[in-house]
């Protein structure tokens, strides 16, 4: 009597495509199931474990999510996504344990970074004894004060102020109807790191992320050539003003989006200009 090996129901690429699409659509239960099925059908896969960890984190299953990332690390100890998220989940689980029994219910999804919807920043002007009153996992709110934005916990403890450039950007969104929530990620001495999350986007800001993300080129390519290859007698090529502007614009357009760490766009005029245009309309 012969035995036949059961073939997988789908190809590996189909599992991957469907799992990714579920994540894009925020169908986290389906995403988790598809990544588990992929591993069952084709064996351990570090990318599948990373996607599973993300889905389980979104579902609030932090312990299972950390185990998924640790499974990815067993296959590749240098996997940057798994290392970063496993460490972050360890901190969140510790904060959850420390706050157990408290009067404030913590929504752990607040601490999950999401491109365009969240940003991590260090507060300014925090009091020297702030860490005796604030712990990682505390939930806070934004409070507009003059031209600045203050951060206070829901218990009324002042934590610190947003950096000036970030405050100026968010003021326009807050005054326009957007709503935000803050979570304390770490507190060391008078240094407080928080995550800001957009909870509600006013329809007038449709398509305008609260926290634009770009990756700047880390190194500049400098061309070199031999001296004897340079024609010193050739006429210099000079760009007129219009061509020069086009070249600069093209260079700026080469900035690429990145899913990982978050950085607020440096060109505050462009960022704030988007909001100003809406105000004029």
C-alpha positions as CSV (number, residue, x, y, z in Angstrom):
1,X,0.0,0.0,0.0
2,X,1.6,3.3,-1.1
3,X,1.3,6.6,0.8
4,X,1.0,9.9,-1.0
5,X,2.4,13.2,0.4
6,X,-0.2,15.8,0.8
7,X,0.5,18.8,-1.4
8,X,0.0,22.3,0.0
9,X,-3.3,23.9,-0.9
10,X,-1.6,27.0,-2.2
11,X,1.8,28.0,-3.5
12,X,4.1,29.9,-1.1
13,X,3.8,33.1,-3.1
14,X,0.0,33.0,-2.9
15,X,0.2,32.7,0.9
16,X,2.6,35.6,1.1
17,X,0.5,37.8,-1.2
18,X,-2.7,37.1,0.7
19,X,-1.1,37.6,4.1
20,X,0.3,40.9,3.0
21,X,-3.0,42.1,1.6
22,X,-4.8,41.2,4.8
23,X,-2.3,43.2,6.8
24,X,-2.8,46.2,4.4
25,X,-6.6,45.9,5.0
26,X,-6.0,45.5,8.8
27,X,-7.7,42.0,8.7
28,X,-5.3,40.8,11.4
29,X,-7.0,37.5,12.3
30,X,-6.9,36.4,8.7
31,X,-3.3,37.6,8.4
32,X,-2.3,35.6,11.4
33,X,-4.0,32.5,10.1
34,X,-2.4,32.7,6.7
35,X,1.1,33.1,8.1
36,X,0.6,30.1,10.4
37,X,-0.7,28.1,7.4
38,X,2.3,29.1,5.4
39,X,4.7,27.8,8.1
40,X,2.7,24.6,8.5
41,X,2.8,24.0,4.7
42,X,6.4,25.0,3.9
43,X,8.3,25.0,7.2
44,X,9.9,27.8,9.3
45,X,10.1,31.1,7.5
46,X,11.5,34.3,9.1
47,X,9.4,36.7,7.0
48,X,6.3,34.7,7.9
49,X,7.1,34.9,11.6
50,X,7.7,38.6,11.3
51,X,4.3,39.1,9.7
52,X,2.7,36.8,12.3
53,X,4.3,38.9,15.1
54,X,2.9,42.1,13.6
55,X,-0.6,40.6,13.3
56,X,-0.6,39.2,16.8
57,X,0.6,42.6,18.2
58,X,-2.3,44.3,16.5
59,X,-4.6,41.8,18.1
60,X,-3.2,42.5,21.5
61,X,-1.7,39.1,21.9
62,X,1.7,40.3,23.0
63,X,3.1,37.1,24.4
64,X,2.3,35.2,21.2
65,X,3.6,38.0,19.1
66,X,7.0,38.0,21.0
67,X,7.2,34.2,20.5
68,X,6.7,34.7,16.8
69,X,9.5,37.3,16.6
70,X,11.8,35.0,18.7
71,X,11.1,32.2,16.2
72,X,12.3,34.5,13.4
73,X,15.4,35.2,15.5
74,X,16.2,31.5,15.8
75,X,16.4,31.4,12.0
76,X,18.3,34.6,11.7
77,X,19.6,36.2,14.9
78,X,20.5,39.4,12.9
79,X,17.0,40.0,11.6
80,X,16.5,43.7,12.4
81,X,12.7,43.7,12.4
82,X,12.4,40.7,14.8
83,X,15.1,42.1,17.1
84,X,13.5,45.5,17.3
85,X,10.0,44.3,17.9
86,X,10.9,41.5,20.3
87,X,12.7,44.1,22.5
88,X,9.8,46.6,22.2
89,X,7.2,43.9,23.2
90,X,9.4,43.0,26.2
91,X,9.1,46.6,27.4
92,X,5.4,46.8,26.8
93,X,4.7,43.5,28.7
94,X,6.8,44.9,31.6
95,X,4.8,48.1,31.6
96,X,1.5,46.2,31.4
97,X,2.5,44.2,34.5
98,X,3.6,47.3,36.4
99,X,0.3,49.0,35.7
100,X,-1.9,46.0,36.5
101,X,-4.5,47.0,39.0
102,X,-4.3,50.7,38.1
103,X,-7.3,52.9,37.6
104,X,-6.3,53.8,34.0
105,X,-7.0,51.2,31.3
106,X,-4.1,51.1,28.8
107,X,-4.8,50.4,25.2
108,X,-1.6,48.7,24.1
109,X,-2.2,49.4,20.4
110,X,-1.3,53.0,21.3
111,X,2.4,51.9,21.5
112,X,2.4,50.1,18.1
113,X,4.2,52.3,15.5
114,X,2.3,53.0,12.3
115,X,3.7,54.9,9.3
116,X,2.2,58.4,9.1
117,X,-0.1,57.8,12.1
118,X,2.6,57.8,14.9
119,X,5.9,59.4,15.8
120,X,8.3,58.8,18.7
121,X,9.9,61.9,20.2
122,X,11.7,63.0,23.3
123,X,10.0,65.7,25.3
124,X,11.5,69.1,26.2
125,X,11.5,70.9,29.6
126,X,10.6,67.9,31.6
127,X,10.8,68.3,35.4
128,X,13.8,66.7,37.2
129,X,11.5,64.5,39.3
130,X,9.1,63.6,36.5
131,X,10.1,59.9,36.6
132,X,8.9,59.6,40.2
133,X,5.4,60.5,38.9
134,X,5.4,58.9,35.5
135,X,6.1,55.3,34.4
136,X,6.4,53.6,31.0
137,X,2.9,52.7,29.8
138,X,1.2,55.9,31.2
139,X,-1.4,57.4,28.9
140,X,-1.2,61.2,28.3
141,X,-2.9,63.9,26.3
142,X,-1.8,67.0,24.3
143,X,-2.6,70.4,25.7
144,X,-2.2,73.6,23.6
145,X,-0.6,76.4,25.4
146,X,0.1,79.5,23.4
147,X,2.4,78.6,20.5
148,X,3.4,75.3,22.1
149,X,2.0,71.9,23.0
150,X,2.3,70.4,26.5
151,X,1.9,66.8,27.4
152,X,0.0,65.9,30.6
153,X,-0.9,62.4,31.9
154,X,-4.6,61.6,32.2
155,X,-4.0,62.0,36.0
156,X,-3.0,65.6,35.5
157,X,0.7,65.3,35.8
158,X,2.7,67.5,33.5
159,X,5.2,65.4,31.6
160,X,6.9,68.0,29.3
161,X,6.6,69.9,26.0
162,X,6.8,68.9,22.4
163,X,9.8,70.0,20.4
164,X,9.0,73.4,18.7
165,X,8.9,72.2,15.1
166,X,6.7,69.3,15.8
167,X,4.4,71.5,18.0
168,X,4.0,74.0,15.2
169,X,3.0,71.3,12.8
170,X,0.5,69.6,15.1
171,X,-1.1,72.9,16.2
172,X,-2.5,73.3,12.7
173,X,-3.9,69.8,12.8
174,X,-5.3,70.0,16.3
175,X,-7.0,73.4,15.6
176,X,-8.4,71.9,12.4
177,X,-10.1,69.0,14.3
178,X,-7.5,66.1,14.5
179,X,-7.3,64.3,17.8
180,X,-4.2,62.6,19.3
181,X,-3.2,60.4,22.2
182,X,0.2,60.0,23.8
183,X,1.9,57.1,25.5
184,X,5.0,57.2,27.7
185,X,7.5,54.7,26.3
186,X,10.5,55.3,28.7
187,X,11.5,57.6,31.5
188,X,15.1,58.0,32.7
189,X,16.0,60.9,34.9
190,X,14.4,63.9,33.3
191,X,14.4,62.3,29.8
192,X,11.0,61.2,28.7
193,X,10.4,59.5,25.4
194,X,6.8,59.3,24.2
195,X,4.8,58.0,21.2
196,X,2.1,60.2,19.6
197,X,-0.7,58.6,17.8
198,X,-3.4,60.1,15.6
199,X,-6.8,58.9,16.8
200,X,-9.0,60.9,14.5
201,X,-8.3,62.7,11.2
202,X,-10.7,65.6,10.2
203,X,-12.0,65.0,6.7
204,X,-10.4,68.3,5.6
205,X,-7.0,66.7,6.1
206,X,-7.8,63.6,4.0
207,X,-4.5,62.4,2.5
208,X,-2.3,64.6,4.7
209,X,-0.5,62.4,7.2
210,X,0.1,63.9,10.6
211,X,3.7,62.6,10.6
212,X,5.3,62.5,7.2
213,X,8.2,60.0,6.9
214,X,11.2,60.2,4.8
215,X,14.6,58.5,4.7
216,X,17.5,60.8,3.9
217,X,20.5,59.5,2.0
218,X,23.2,58.6,4.6
219,X,26.1,59.0,2.2
220,X,26.8,61.2,-0.8
221,X,28.2,59.8,-3.9
222,X,31.2,61.8,-5.2
223,X,32.5,61.0,-8.7
224,X,36.2,61.0,-9.3
225,X,38.1,60.6,-12.6
226,X,41.7,60.8,-13.7
227,X,43.1,64.2,-14.5
228,X,44.2,63.2,-18.0
229,X,40.6,62.3,-18.9
230,X,39.3,65.8,-18.3
231,X,39.1,68.1,-21.3
232,X,40.1,71.5,-19.9
233,X,39.4,73.2,-23.2
234,X,35.7,72.2,-23.4
235,X,33.1,74.9,-22.9
236,X,31.5,75.0,-19.5
237,X,28.0,73.7,-19.3
238,X,25.8,76.2,-17.4
239,X,22.2,75.6,-16.3
240,X,19.8,78.4,-16.6
241,X,17.6,79.2,-13.5
242,X,14.7,77.1,-14.6
243,X,16.8,74.0,-15.4
244,X,18.6,74.4,-12.0
245,X,15.3,74.5,-10.1
246,X,14.1,71.4,-12.0
247,X,17.3,69.6,-11.0
248,X,17.0,70.5,-7.4
249,X,13.4,69.4,-7.4
250,X,14.4,66.0,-8.9
251,X,17.0,65.4,-6.3
252,X,14.5,66.1,-3.5
253,X,12.0,63.7,-5.1
254,X,14.5,60.8,-4.7
255,X,13.8,60.6,-1.0
256,X,12.3,57.2,-0.2
257,X,9.6,56.1,2.3
258,X,10.7,53.7,5.0
259,X,8.5,51.5,7.2
260,X,10.9,51.4,10.1
261,X,12.0,54.4,12.2
262,X,10.0,57.6,12.1
263,X,11.4,61.0,11.3
264,X,9.4,64.2,10.9
265,X,10.1,65.9,7.6
266,X,12.7,68.6,8.1
267,X,11.2,71.0,5.5
268,X,8.6,72.5,7.8
269,X,7.5,75.0,5.1
270,X,6.4,72.2,2.8
271,X,4.8,70.2,5.6
272,X,3.0,73.3,7.0
273,X,2.1,74.5,3.5
274,X,-0.1,71.5,3.0
275,X,-2.2,72.5,6.0
276,X,-2.2,76.2,5.0
277,X,-3.6,75.3,1.6
278,X,-6.5,73.5,3.2
279,X,-7.2,76.5,5.5
280,X,-7.4,78.9,2.5
281,X,-10.0,76.6,0.9
